[in-house]
Amino acid sequence: MKAERPYPAYTVTPKAEAAILKGHPWVYADEITAAPDPAPENGAVVDVLSRKGRYLGSGLLSEASKIRVRLLSRNANDRFDEDFWRRRIEYAWAYRKAIYPAEDLQCCRVVFGEADSLPGVTVDRFGPILSVQILSYGMDQRKELLARLLVETLQADGQVIEGVFLRNDVALREKEGLSEGKGWLEVPDLVHPEKAGTIITENGVRYHVDVENG
């Protein structure tokens, strides 16, 4: 007997199905042909199905956006608990370690949105400071968890991280029903610096980085 899945399901058009099967990470609002009743909470994890009921993937719902579902996984066995998010971040960091020499890891892009299956999230490292921008509603709801897991993952690898600074001062957030803003994100057991600035070295040249305004 097929196990019942715990996530509300959205049925999509054949065009959307074909795009997802080719690797497209988004489902647009006008591609949805059937939605659950009652509607799930905004930002919830939902399943995406073909018109014949085939499982296509799971993602985060965004009621305000034309991008109605941002896919997280195409694996029906995934459960979106803390361990899932930790694995995503660990995979992203392991990939950077595989492609960059050790000295370049002090200043690099740690997470690059959909490319790392963390839709709408960009994380740049500037020495001891992580600069984070979130452009999806569902991920914004999970920002405290993601920040903690980012810090834990890098610290476990011997990296020095002193603070996580949100750079959410972009108008694109309004399309997701989110407000703009910037500032330190509090992370347990982490006392962030007074100012969001640091010194980095890139290709032998030292730079001052203004994480807050640059």
C-alpha positions in Angstrom: 0.0 0.0 0.0 1.4 3.4 -1.0 2.1 5.6 2.1 0.2 8.8 2.3 2.5 11.9 2.2 2.2 14.5 4.9 2.4 17.5 2.6 -0.4 19.4 0.8 -0.2 18.8 -3.0 -0.5 21.1 -6.0 -1.1 19.8 -9.5 0.6 21.5 -12.4 0.2 21.7 -16.1 2.1 19.4 -18.6 4.3 22.4 -19.5 5.3 22.8 -15.8 5.9 19.0 -15.5 8.2 19.0 -18.5 10.2 21.9 -17.1 10.6 20.3 -13.7 11.7 17.1 -15.2 14.4 19.0 -17.1 15.6 20.6 -13.9 13.7 23.8 -13.6 13.4 24.8 -9.9 10.3 26.9 -9.9 6.5 26.5 -10.3 4.7 29.6 -11.5 1.2 30.5 -10.2 -0.4 30.2 -13.6 0.9 26.7 -14.0 -1.1 25.3 -11.1 -4.3 23.5 -12.1 -5.4 22.2 -8.7 -4.6 23.4 -5.2 -5.4 21.9 -1.7 -8.5 23.0 0.2 -8.0 24.4 2.8 -4.9 26.2 1.5 -1.7 25.5 3.5 0.1 28.2 5.5 2.2 30.5 3.4 5.8 29.3 3.5 4.8 25.7 4.1 6.4 22.7 2.4 4.2 21.4 -0.4 4.3 18.6 -2.9 4.0 19.2 -6.7 2.2 16.5 -8.8 1.6 15.9 -12.5 -1.9 15.8 -13.8 -1.7 12.0 -13.6 -0.6 12.2 -9.9 3.1 11.6 -10.4 5.3 13.0 -7.7 7.5 15.8 -9.3 9.1 17.3 -6.2 8.6 19.3 -3.0 9.1 23.0 -2.3 8.2 26.0 -0.4 4.9 27.8 -1.0 4.9 31.6 -1.6 1.3 32.9 -1.9 2.3 36.5 -2.8 4.8 35.6 -5.6 4.3 34.6 -9.2 6.8 32.0 -8.3 4.3 30.0 -6.3 6.5 27.1 -5.4 10.3 27.0 -5.2 11.5 23.4 -5.3 13.7 22.0 -2.6 13.9 18.4 -3.5 12.8 15.8 -6.1 13.4 12.9 -3.6 10.1 11.6 -2.2 12.0 10.2 0.8 13.2 13.5 2.0 11.7 14.9 5.2 12.2 18.6 5.8 13.5 18.5 9.4 16.6 20.1 10.8 18.8 17.3 9.5 17.6 18.0 6.0 18.7 21.7 6.2 22.0 20.7 7.9 22.8 18.3 5.0 22.0 21.0 2.4 24.5 23.5 4.1 27.1 20.8 4.6 26.9 19.8 0.9 27.3 23.5 -0.1 30.4 24.0 2.1 31.9 20.7 1.0 31.5 21.8 -2.7 33.3 25.0 -2.0 36.1 23.2 -0.3 36.4 20.9 -3.3 36.7 23.7 -5.9 38.6 26.5 -4.0 42.1 26.4 -2.6 42.0 26.8 1.2 43.1 30.5 1.2 40.1 31.4 -1.0 37.6 29.9 1.4 38.1 33.0 3.6 36.3 35.1 1.0 33.8 33.2 -1.1 30.1 32.6 -1.9 29.1 29.8 0.5 25.5 29.4 -0.7 24.2 30.3 -4.1 20.4 29.9 -4.0 18.8 27.3 -6.3 22.3 26.0 -7.4 22.7 24.7 -3.9 19.0 23.7 -3.5 18.5 26.5 -1.0 16.2 28.7 -3.1 16.3 32.4 -2.7 19.3 32.3 -0.2 22.7 33.8 -0.9 25.5 33.6 1.6 28.8 35.4 1.1 31.7 35.0 3.5 34.0 37.9 4.2 36.5 36.5 6.7 34.7 36.1 10.0 31.4 37.6 8.8 28.7 35.8 6.8 26.6 38.2 4.7 23.1 36.7 4.0 20.4 37.7 1.7 17.0 36.0 1.5 14.6 36.5 -1.3 12.0 33.8 -0.7 9.2 33.8 1.9 9.6 30.2 3.1 13.3 30.6 3.6 12.8 33.9 5.4 10.7 32.0 7.9 13.6 29.6 8.5 16.4 32.2 8.7 17.3 31.7 12.3 17.6 27.9 11.8 19.7 28.4 8.6 22.0 30.9 10.3 22.6 28.6 13.2 23.4 25.7 10.9 25.7 27.8 8.8 27.7 28.8 11.8 27.8 25.3 13.3 28.9 23.8 10.0 31.7 26.2 9.4 32.9 26.2 13.0 32.9 22.4 13.0 35.4 22.7 10.1 37.7 25.0 12.1 36.5 28.2 10.5 36.3 31.4 12.6 32.8 33.0 12.3 31.9 36.0 14.5 28.6 37.1 13.1 25.8 36.8 10.5 24.7 40.0 8.9 21.4 40.2 7.0 21.4 42.3 3.8 17.7 42.1 3.0 17.6 45.7 1.8 16.4 44.9 -1.7 13.1 45.8 -3.3 12.7 42.3 -4.8 11.6 41.0 -1.3 8.3 42.9 -1.7 7.3 40.5 -4.5 7.4 37.8 -1.8 5.4 39.8 0.7 8.5 40.5 2.7 9.8 43.8 4.2 13.3 45.2 3.5 15.9 45.7 6.2 19.4 44.9 7.3 21.2 44.1 10.5 22.8 41.4 12.6 20.9 38.1 13.0 21.3 36.8 16.5 22.8 33.3 16.6 22.9 31.2 19.8 26.4 31.3 21.6 27.7 33.9 19.1 28.5 37.5 20.0 28.7 39.5 16.8 31.2 42.4 16.3 30.0 45.9 17.0 30.5 46.9 13.4 29.8 44.9 10.2 33.2 45.5 8.7 36.3 43.4 8.3 39.6 43.1 6.4 40.1 40.4 3.8 43.0 39.4 1.6 42.4 38.4 -2.0 45.1 37.6 -4.4 47.6 39.0 -2.0 45.8 42.3 -1.7 44.2 43.5 1.5 40.7 45.1 1.3 38.4 46.7 3.8 34.9 45.3 3.4 31.9 47.2 4.6 29.4 44.3 4.9 26.6 46.6 6.0 26.7 49.2 3.2 29.0 47.9 0.5 
